[in-house]
Every structure is written in C-alpha cells, then in structure tokens.
Amino acid sequence: MNPVLDLPLPFASVDADLAKNVGLYLNGIRGGFQRIGVSATGGTVKLSGFVGSFYLRQLAVETTKHVAGVRRVIDELEVDPE
C-alpha cells in the first residue's frame, strides 16, 4: 500500500499516468493551459487552477474528456483574464 494515497500501488501508478497524460495533452494545445493543475483518482480527473477565458475553461474540460482512461472530469478551474 502507498501510505500517502492509501491505494494499492498499481492503481496509484495508473492514476499518476492518467494525470500526466492529461497534462501532456493539454500542454500540446496552443493557448492558456500553463496554470492548470491535474490530478486523477480511479478515472476521475480534477482540473484546478486558472485559465484566461470561459472558452479556454470549456476547451480544457472537453479536451480532457477525450483522453483515454478518463471517466469523469471535475472542473475546479477559475477564469482569470490577467
């Protein structure tokens, strides 16, 4: 068991890989996703942080839904036009 996540190690590894893949996918798109944090647990991905517009917020959420392994997206993004 992983004492920090309290999950068996194979699941913790899958979740870490999923979060990494979502982050890479978002960073591959041009535009304001540099301030997004990504975490994953059991196929549920949580997006947190800031984006520059409501359009970018929606784009981040919809894009995340298309990453293999994502079952659900929790949107905790905030719009900060800077």
C-alpha positions in Angstrom: 0.0 0.0 0.0 1.0 3.5 -0.7 0.6 5.4 2.7 0.2 8.8 1.0 -2.6 7.9 -1.4 -3.8 4.9 0.5 -4.3 3.0 -2.7 -2.6 -0.2 -3.9 0.5 0.8 -5.9 -0.9 -0.4 -9.3 -3.8 2.0 -9.0 -1.7 4.8 -7.8 0.6 4.3 -10.8 -2.4 4.3 -13.2 -3.8 7.5 -11.7 -0.4 9.2 -11.9 0.0 8.1 -15.5 -3.5 9.4 -16.3 -2.9 12.8 -14.7 0.4 13.0 -16.6 -1.3 12.1 -19.9 -4.0 14.7 -19.4 -1.3 17.3 -18.6 0.7 16.5 -21.7 -2.4 16.5 -23.9 -3.5 20.0 -22.6 0.1 21.3 -23.0 0.1 20.1 -26.6 -2.7 22.5 -27.4 -1.7 26.1 -28.0 -3.0 28.6 -25.5 -3.5 29.3 -21.9 -3.3 26.0 -20.1 0.0 26.6 -18.3 -1.7 27.3 -15.0 -3.8 24.2 -14.8 -3.2 21.5 -12.2 -4.3 17.9 -12.9 -5.0 15.1 -10.5 -6.6 11.7 -11.1 -8.2 9.0 -8.9 -9.9 6.0 -10.4 -10.5 7.5 -13.8 -11.9 10.8 -12.3 -9.7 13.7 -13.3 -9.8 17.0 -11.4 -8.7 20.2 -13.2 -7.8 23.1 -11.0 -6.1 26.4 -11.4 -6.6 29.3 -13.8 -7.4 29.9 -17.5 -7.8 33.2 -19.4 -11.4 32.9 -20.6 -14.6 30.9 -20.3 -13.8 29.4 -23.7 -10.5 28.1 -22.5 -12.2 26.6 -19.5 -14.7 24.7 -21.6 -12.0 23.7 -24.0 -9.8 22.2 -21.2 -12.7 20.2 -19.8 -13.9 18.9 -23.2 -10.4 18.1 -24.3 -9.8 16.2 -21.0 -12.9 14.0 -21.6 -11.3 12.7 -24.8 -8.1 11.4 -23.1 -8.0 7.6 -22.9 -8.9 6.4 -19.4 -10.9 9.5 -18.3 -14.3 8.5 -17.0 -15.3 11.8 -15.3 -14.0 15.4 -15.1 -14.3 17.6 -12.1 -13.9 21.2 -13.2 -12.4 23.5 -10.5 -10.9 25.9 -13.0 -11.3 29.6 -12.4 -11.3 32.3 -15.1 -8.6 34.9 -14.6 -8.2 37.1 -17.8 -4.9 38.6 -16.3 
